[in-house]
Structures are given as structure tokens and as C-alpha cells.
């Protein structure tokens, strides 16, 4: 819904408004400029294999990011998604390796674990009324610890040595192995983006969530069950984090310590960059995808230019700050 | 100590689109208490804010003992010994600091100078001295967040007199207080008066003003009306001056048929905010809830609509008991509320006109699997825009960009789309221009003619008189009077609303 253009037009009079133009198209223009820049600097950048590589590298960020988008849409914030991804990662791998379970049980267990966290978040936020940011910060630590405790602080992998000295006998199923490989990992990402986009834009539930995010009190006084939708938002956010964590599990085929943690900041950045894409002015799935693409291109291009990986966070943080500047300067 | 005279001469101030004060004169002196009264929007609070230096763009002059003084900032006013206790006590206090720190706040902020350390003993001693001087027993080390409302008020009064205080302005201090707390406040007021402080007392409660004040100044529509000594005047003559000439509001003729009882409440309580409210509304009837600001009208409307979680008592619809635990449940039971705080509660300011119209009844605009039917939604919005006469460039316009009157039409229109049985209006004409007001009255009358039950809560008594069939008057959270419109008039309503009989 392109709705915010009328009011800026009024504020600044008619004619071309550079700032408004940048707000709407800035992210896209930046992506194009970056692509041109990296292509000039390194011929390999535009090769199909590298482009696919970028898409693959952003898929987990995007999947977790659309979950954050859902929590942002009700004016909430879910910081626990990184830990939930770690937890789902650990649970699903352990189901295969330790307990030799079939695929659907392993995946089901990962989802159930995530739903439990989502339910805890929702209960504490909606009923106990702890502010979103603070509660999910607490859950972030709790679940990080739970995941570590569950794996006994070790990496789970096929044929690992168990505490009794034997080797783990379970194998990760070939089907699950495929999820983290091209093309499936990219397909899962696109499905997640499209489903969330349709849900938020074309269904009653999405409309309610945006309305709640815009003005909780007015929404409540319109008879919208605000709490129900907040609960839903946190459950969905946890589910997408779990999907992200399991795709990660399939990609690396192990459960490393706190594997999902690093995805939190990238996913948050993607979702916030997404606010401004095409002037939406609110959290949206397509925008989150574009935000993830921007971050992915930057990371990929800079690595090709031999910028060391440890300097990458400086660049990502700067991009996030710029995106936030655009969004909040506009909101003023 | 001699008396000091404060004079405000020909004060005028304008805000975008409104002339809030028009050549107002006001005179008072220390050692007396002076009542300032007027209907809503008469300019009392604005005048006092000018005196306290809250605005710097007024014209006119302020004199103390015939000497011209320049008050353009709160600091100017405080240095001249003019202190105010605002109605919203919480905005002036810092909840997680102690009573003493709050009382001594100004001193800590402005008088510490180059000192970098806080002398705690000094703060506690001084605060205790001030509290003792007005005989208030609040422990100085207690946190302000743990105080009751009246104690907070005392703390603010203590803060005001902790510095040089010649004039103390109390803006509607008694509105949230119980009778006992009010008496305690009056004791302090009398005490301060005897210590040569000039009290300026803004209140709507006439009986109180006649009890505590020596002089009274009446304002109306931003203008000075009269200044008299309390013993020389009566409540009725003050009421006449407050109302002035009757405004000729254009109320549409109401031809609705009043039927059976639809809604009945029995002893509705809400945690002390409303007290045993029992009332009933028939189909096709418009029931006015009159009362001053803070009388509990809004709280009653919200209690009916399930906004407050602590409501006790019974609500019945057509003789069947219903429970409105949440607004969601209330809507399902056929209730609709157009709340007082339009921009905060009534409309979704950042959303489009379409989204606003369908927000309360989105289930009627769905295709399979909860997918939205955008076409149907926008057709309905266009229809409503036309029938309500909403002035908007298109149905996709963001509501924030519309005028107050048009926003209110949308807040009402939302419930017309939803089709409820009981319509509750809380101050629906607040901040609405004359033309839109008339449209809103027509809309409400049309609802009654369609057999709906309407509750119309307002502190604008002329509106209550114009539109209602029957009127309940609220005072201090209770219904104190029930009258038919034909048996009463505005003056009587004002008398009941101010606690008279």
C-alpha cells in the first residue's frame, strides 16, 4: 500500500522532492550502485555462480528477518530469534544424531521447541506486561543457555563421540540434507517472503497486525483482540526463527555452539532497512528481503575485495545506521 | 506584611486559528483566595499559563503593585513568586525520586551553582520544614510513585511554597480528590491565605468555590465577564454569567419512536472512578450524560465498553445479562464507542480512510481464507464518504491529513459500517468546527430514528439540552440526577453538575 506519499507531497509543496525520492528508492539505488561498483572492481562478481552464492548466503538472514518483521508489525520486537535459531538447530540435529528419529519428528521437535519459546515471550509480554525489548532480551539469554546446556556445551555432529565413549550412530536424513542446498535453500527463502507478504498485505490478520502496530489503543477500542494478535506475532516470529535455524542445520550438518546468534543483528538490520524500501514506512516482508540483499551484496563484494571478515561488522552497522536515519528522519 | 496587588491588563493571545484570550483583565491580591471560573474553553487555564510564563507571544501587560513586570518564561514568573500546581500532577513529579527530592527539585536544579555534590541532609531537612509548615504528614524519604494522588498534590504545593511564593495557582485541584482529601486541601489553602499568599483557584465546582474563595472572576469565550466579591453574588448569577447568551445550535428535529428498554446498567462500579451507576436506555432514545470534566462520564463510557478490567455490576441488553470484559466482547454484544481522545483512541491516524472505515467490521469485507476484499472495502468507504460528507481527496488518503471534524465523522462512520445496537458518544464535538458539528448531530439523530439506543456524554450542556431525550447528570463518579429534557434547562443542569441541588 503506497499511502505515505500524499502527506509528504503536501508538506513540501509540489515538484521533485529529493529527500522523499531518496527515502523511497534510496535502498534500491544503493544496491544498483554497489553492484556496479563491485562488478567494476572484480569481474567475477557478476557471474551467475556468485549471484546464486549471494542469494544462498542471505537466505537464513531473510527467513529470520521476516519473522522479526512480523513482531515489528504489531509494534513489538523479538530479540530472541537468534537464540531460538540456535535451539532449533541443536534440537533437530540431536534428534537425528542422538535419537535416530525420522525427518518429520526431528523437524517437528525443532518447531515445538521454538513455539514454546514464542509462547513464553507472548505470555510475559501480554500478560505480565514486560516491555517487548526487555523480555525478549531475557529470553535471548535464557534460550542461548538452554541450547548450550542441551548440547552440553559441545558441537553435535554425525559420528561424534558420546559421553560413554561410543560413537553416535544416527545419520541426518538425505531429505533434510537437501534443505540447506541450492536450490532448496533459496526456494524456502522466497516462499517465506511471499507467504509473509501475502499474510501481512492481503489478509484480515495482517491488516489487524498493522493497525495494532500503528495505534494499539485505537485498535483495541475498535474491538480488535489486540492480545491475541500479539501472541500470534511472537509465535510466528519464533517459528520463522526455527525454520532459519533448521535450514542452517542442514547447511552445516552440525549444531555448533550458539550457531544462530550472529544472525540476529543481520536480520534486525534487514528488517529495519526494509522499512524504507519503496516508501512503505512500516515493516514489510519484501523490504526485509531487499534489506538482506543489500547486506549480502556488501558482505560478498567486500570479501571479494579482500576486506577482512572481521571488519565486516563495521560496514553492516553503518548501513543499519543509515537506514535508520532515513526512516526516523522521515517519521519526524 | 502588606498586601501586594497583581494585575493583568488587556491580555490577548492567539493560537493558529483561535483567539484564545481577548483583552482579558484580571486582578487579585495576596492574602485572599480568588476563584477563576468559566465553561470549557473559556480561557481560564490559558490566562493562568500566561501568568506563569508558559507563553511568550501574548500582548498586554502584567503589573505587581503598579510596577510593570516582564513575564516571558516560567523562570520569570517563579522569580516574581508566582507558582502553579497543574491539574496533571504526574507530569510535574519524578516518580522514582523521593518526596524530599521532588519538593527541593527547583533548588537542586537552579540554585546549586558551582557545587557538584548534593547535600542530602540539607534536602531532607528543608523538605521536612516545608511539609511541617503546611502540616502535611508525608515521609520525606518515601518515593513519589508510592503516594496517593492527593499526597502528590500536597508535594507539589510544598514545592511551590518551598521557594518565595506570593501567588499560588491551583488548576482544578479538587477534581480527583475525595471529600476528605478536599477538606485537607482547603485547610492548607486557608492556612496559606492567612500567611499572606494569594491563591488563585480554578475549579468547575461552584459550591466549593463559594466555600473557600473571597472573590470570583468569571470568563467566557476568552473574555472577561465579571469580578465580584463572593458574599455579593450567588451561584445562580455566576451560572448565568458563565453561560451568557444561549448559542443557537442547529439541532435537527428528532422524530424517533422511543421503544422498549434496550440497555440497562445496575450498580456499575469501576475501582472508585464511577460509583454505583444505574441507568437505562430505550430503543430509539438519545440519553444525555451531563457532567463536568472529571465527573466520570468518560470512565462510565469506557466501563460500558469493556475498556476497564475492574468493572463490577451488571449490564443487560434486552433483559439478558452481558459481560463486556474487553472491547472485543463489547463489539460482539452490539456496543459501539466513539471515544473522547479522537486522535489517540478514535481513529487510526496513520492509516487510510478505507482502513479506518472497515477496522471495526473487517469480517464483512473478506473473501475465502480471511483474504481481504479490497474492492468491497473501498466501495463501502466511498459510499460512507458520500453519505457522511467527509471532505477528503480520496478514500486512500491518510486520516492524519484530514481536519478534526472529518476525522470525527470517520470515527463515527466506522461504527455505522459495523452496525451496532448501542452507540456511545464521548464528547463527540470536541475540537470540531461548527459545520461538522451540525453534521454529527444529524448523524446521531438519524441513528435514533433507526431505532438505535444512543448515549451522548458531554460537558457541553447546550449540546446535551439540544440533542437528548432524557438526561442523567454525573458528579464525582455518581449519577446525581435524572431529568427529562422538557423539565429542565441549561442552568439547572449546570447547577446539578456543580454539585448543587
Interface residues (C-beta under 8 A of the other chain):
Chain A: X1 X3 X4 X6 X7 X10 X202 X203 X204 X205 X207 X208 X210 X211 X214 X215 X217 X218 X219 X220 X221 X222 X223 X224 X225
Chain B: X305 X307 X326 X327 X328 X330 X331 X332 X337 X339 X344 X345 X346 X347 X348 X349 X350 X351 X352 X355 X359 X360 X362 X363 X366 X369 X370 X371 X372 X393 X396 X397 X398 X400 X401 X414 X418
